[in-house]
Amino acid sequence: MTVATRRGVLTGMLGVGTAVMVPRQSRAQDKVLRIGVLTDLSGQYRDNGGPTAVACAQQAVEDFRAGGNGLAIEIVAADHQNKTDIGLNIARQWFDRDGVDAIVEVNQSALALALNAMAREKNKVHLNTGAATADLTGANCSPNMVHWQTDSYCRAHATSEPLLKTGGNSWYFITADYAFGHSVQRSTEEAIKAAGGVVKGASVYPFPTTTDFSSYLLAAQASGANVIGLCNSSADFINSVKQAQEFGVVSAGIRLAGMVTFLPDIHALGLQAAQGLVLTEPFYWDLNDRTRAFLGRVKSKTPANYPSSEHAGTYGAVLHYLKAASALGVARTKESGLDTVETMKRLPTDDDCFGPGTIRQDGRKLHPTYLFRVKTPSESRGPWDYYNLVSTISAENAFRPLAEGGCSFVRS
């Protein structure tokens, strides 16, 4: 496995992501499946994607080979730096020059939407396990893409509805100004209004350059809302929560809702600050015997960062892609991303992170998701023991109905 470093990316836009070179004349005889992990290796989403996502992709290859399959597989990785142009240049080079057949992770929504179009144009595979926007299976859908772990619709409904039922009926949003933040806010507003709640306003902040959230938090407090919806993640989410406590926003009776929150965010925040937060994830390492078995296999590769649902999604998507490639044959898998994704949709999914599931016609991977409450320090048995399970949302109810997505190639 080769990683394109940040320095390598910066040395030249046309030379980014150089991991493996496959001469054009040998492509027809190439028998190696190449999977590129396009992720944040150096920025604020590093812990939610980054090296742990690469480790989980490697684990998927190991588990696939443990079943006796001898396919030749290579994992390559590169840093998109949370910049759409850099990410697209990496993807283009991977597809056009380096023999990469599928790209996974892509934890930046604007980049993911653009990659959907590129993968379709070049008939490659886009396995998205990192971006939250539900537009990937809606207005910007692609038959060459599978959206694996969660999305803005799922998170918005699963997180907001319990708060609405317990009096959290007036909301103010603090939103990162790019596709991810806007998609999460839009989906949450729809859920709030459908339940009879009201939206008092929103503050949209520059991403990724903002570190001071005080003015946005004070505007939220002044609005009279009783819930602040944080449509951000990672460092922005952590700073928002810490500053809300510093400025007494939480003690004023206002609840915070992390709309897209992951286990590493809670680890960085600490239980003293995070206790009581309600959030949703479709995976937690201590959920059942299968998730604990997965952790046992991957932990040595990433001992300082337990896998979140984003990392688990990378594992599950790569494993299922390899199963589809085995069924379809390497030559056809490399020749047609469309046929590969169609094969993935026909085969039932099953892995230790998500259990049994299916992939819908629009590319939406279906599985249950879970509402968790963050433990108090006294409840936790130690590092990474952070969640209490509150409820389970079935696969049928967790995601936007197919008919409501507006995907252009979905057949009624």
BELMOKA-V9821 format. One line per field, one symbol per residue. phi: phi as a letter, one per 20 degrees, with the letter a starting at -180 (. if undefined). psi: psi as a letter, one per 30 degrees, with the letter a starting at -180 (. if undefined). burial: b if it has 16 or more other ideal C-beta (glycine too) atoms within 10 Angstrom, else e. Layout:
phi = ???
psi = ???
burial = ???
This chain:
phi = .ddefgfffffrfedfmfdbddggfdgfefdeedddedbeebdfegfeclgfffffffffffffffenedgeccdcbbeelmcffffffffffgfeddmfebdcnlebfffffffgfffffelddddecceeffffddfdfbfeccdeebbffgffffeffffffdnedcccddcfebggffffffffgfffffenecdeqbdddfddeecddffffffffffnfdcdeeebblgfffffffffffemffffneedcefcdcgffffffnfgeegnfdbcbebbgdfbffffffgffegfebfebffeffffffgfffffgffffffeofgffffcffffffffffefeabfedmfabdfgenffdafcceddfffgfffeqgmecddfeaddfgfdfcgggfeemffefef
psi = kkkjleeeeffkefglgjekkjkefgefgkgkkkkkjjljffafgeffcbeeeeeeeeeeeeeeffggkgkkkkkllljfggkeeeeeeeeeeeeeeggkfkklcihjeeeeeeeeeeeeeghakjjkgfkfkfffgcfhlkfgkkjdelleeeeeeeeeeeeefgfigklkkjkkiaeeeeeeeeeeeeeeefgglljfakkklkkhfkfjgeeeeeeeeffglgkjjjialbeeeeeeeefeeeggeefggkkkjjeiklefeeeeekeeefkfkklkkgkkfgeaeeeeeeeeefeffhffjkkaeeeeeeeeeeeeeeeeeeeekeeeefejeeeeeeeeeekklklfefakalklegfjkklllkklkklleffkfakfifkkkelkkleffflkkefffgkfgkk.
burial = eebbeeebbeeeeeebbbbbeeeeeeeeebeebbbbbbbbbbbbbbbbbbbbbbbbbbbbbebbeeeeeebebbbbbbbbbbbbebbbbbbbbbbebbbbbbbbbbbbbbbbbbbbebbbeeebbbbbbbbbbbbbbbebbbbbbbbbbbbbbbbbbbbbbbbbeeebbbbbbbbbbbbbbbbbbbbbbebbeeeebebbebbbbebbebeebeebbebbbebebbbbbbbbbbbbbbbbbbbbeeeebbeeebbbbbbbbbbbbbbbbebebbbebbbbbbbbbebeeebeebbeebbebbeebbbbbbbbbbbbbbbbbbbbbbebebeebbbbbbbbbbbbbeeebebbbbbebebbbbbbbbbbbbbbbbbeeeebeeebebbeeeeebebeebbbeeeebebeebee
